[in-house]
Amino acid sequence: DISAYIFGSFLKGPKIFPKISPNKTFSGSLSAVFFSIIISVSLQLSEAIYINIILGLSISIIGQLGDLLASMFKRKQGFKDSGHFIPGHGGFLDRFDSMFAVSFATYLYLLCAGYYG
């Protein structure tokens, strides 16, 4: 989220879904993917670099989709931009939309992989 915000604001460019989330750009989205991969490789969650790349890519894509989905639901309910905790952002809970989606996807993966009963 942070890299998407910083680089999307700096690089500008075409919007992804202006009716759902008017400030999200392709440049921000791509930078989020790039930095997620870099962080995943740096953390070395797996000894295989390709697994770390896949993890970074997956986390970024799922997080961005979760953020867009939450924005869509909030707009439909009429309370998008419900706060001004961080200038240029919709509110405090907007910081967690991506994390909720990634946490849920991780839980589903672990459940399907047999880590949870």
Steps between C-alpha positions, in 0.01 A plus 500: 500500500772745594709450186188514283399829661846658476587392147145539367492856631843576358475326161128560442367334186174335402253399768410134553135524606413869542139436604602259778823659618576825317860538622636155410732501199672230297838643602407469867372147451813387319726657760308317773561170318868581453560598863300204633726267304814682621386478863399136466840409352677705770314324782592158353181330613611205290845382397386491136503846344219416258272417795578841652422669168168313475416591861573869442299502178206315657490716811504819291230389258269364772555812710423736215188304402386503863554874519300557181222270618476678835497838321218379276290388797566823689401714200179302453413560865586870473777518758816499296734773620355469849799649677807715462750315718761513223471779240400363160365177645144398573532426868674295765354165395620553142847412629375148571291410193795330328611326818152355558494349151853358527431360849184328379676357192786376717258331738320330209830381359611358836160340549512332157863394554398318817668726756170566677248236594 
